Amino acid sequence: MSTAPRFELYQDKAGEWRWRLVVANGNIIADSGEGYASKQGAKRGIGSVKSSAPEAAVVATDAE
């Protein structure tokens, strides 16, 4: 049984808020990369990813 992709909010061991994007098979495909002082800050980070990603370009950084 698969589930829809989801953003998970959680507090790390240092007490900072983080998010991760989990897909149907349970793999984490993205995370916040930084801790946020507040849960609301982490939610704003999720909102930024959701609104920015559809327009994001794919840029190859290798020599090929």
N, C-alpha and C positions, 0 to 999 in steps of 0.2 A: 504494500500500500504506500503510494507516494503522497507527500504533502507539498503544499505550495512553498516556494521560497519565502524565507522570513528573515527579518532583522531581529536579532536577540540583543537586548540591553542587559548588562551585568556590571557588578562592581568587582574590580580586581583586588588583589591582596593588599594593595596600598590604599584602598578605599576610593579609587578613581573610577568613574563610569566609562565604559567602553561599549562598542557595538560590534557585531559580526553578522555577516550575511551568510545564511545557511540555505543550501539548495535541497531539493527533494530527496537526494540520496544521503543527506546528512553531512556532506562535505562543506567546509567553510571556504567560500570563494573570495571573501573580502573581509577586512576588519578595519577598525578605526585607526590603527597605527599609533594612536596617542590616547592618553587618558584625559577625561574631562572632569573638572571639579564638581559639576552638577549633572544630574540625570537630564535636566532640560538641555544642557549644552550638548550632551551626546545625542539627544533627539534632534537638535538643530543640525548636527553633523549628518545624521541619517537623511534628513530633509534635503540637505545640500547635495548629497550623492544622488538621491532620487530625482531631483530636478535637473542636475547637471549631466548625468550620465547619458541620457538619450541623445544629446548633442555632441558628446565627446568624440573627437577624431581618434583614429587608430594611426599611430606614428611608429614606424620601425626605426629602432635606434642602432641596428647592426649595419655592417658594411655592405650587405647584399642589396 
